[in-house]
């Protein structure tokens, strides 16, 4: 299904990590290692899941982090069981992880989490070059073992490779590898621009969006479909149906940040950082135990539709694009209504080679 249909409560568990990825983008976000207040997370579940307040009705809880959420596995379990106990209707759970947790945690995840997205960049030779452990060791063996363990449970498993200038020529190899392991979905994500003032890579691993689109068309599309494996990329998330908005950020769906705010987007991870102000629509009042939402910010985010954007109004495929990633535009241009011309060119190229509106996709973009 289109990502805008994904109506979920995201809980940022922490901003600490056990990986040393060469293209790590959080940079200055991670100068302070924090864990979300359990009090805030429980209140968020009460507010958005139990009592169904907020700008949209939610049916999923998503565990996420700037770092690695499973470093707080005990907290994940506590929040999982609490959400299950208070939800009046069926609720599902999603986890986005680097996949380096313990075997016991893999078994629990496989038996409890409905959708698990693993940041796996390809075969060990590719992955370990891009995503070593912070200790300097390789991570692929542990991840592949955990995927096998998880696959014995209820989870649908997705693989999310980041494509860099080290791997852009090896996308077909990554596709072949994904089809050989126990994953249900594969979503390619190009490394387009490093973020933050202290980014480790300084942008040296970036690739162009048009270059990515061309290689995807040449190297991936001829090999599709592959039975049992859904394949997509972050530029095509709305190719399955028409929509005026890009993603759930425009609904907006709530994301509880480690510093006690309500964000609309993964790319706005801190409410205390002025760079993300337009994406923040609420705050946790710890003293009075209240979640306060900002209606003006909610209205602003809801108005981010292609009908209100230039040059989207005249674009033939705007309803299968939704104006592009508002989080990216907010960070780089300071305006969620700005359009990225390179994004436009790349998505038009893909849309001329991929059937549009042919039926809802079985997976949302991670």
PyMOL commands that set and color helices and strands:
alter all, ss='L'
color gray80, all
select helices_A, chain A and resi 3-5+27-31+38-50+69-86+103-112+124-130+140-150+168-180+209-223+248-250+274-279+295-302+306-308+312-314+318-320+326-333+341-351
alter helices_A, ss='H'
color red, helices_A
select strands_A, chain A and resi 8-12+60-64+92-97+115-118+156-159+162-163+185-190+230-233+255-256+261-263+280-285+290-293
alter strands_A, ss='S'
color yellow, strands_A
deselect
rebuild
show_as cartoon
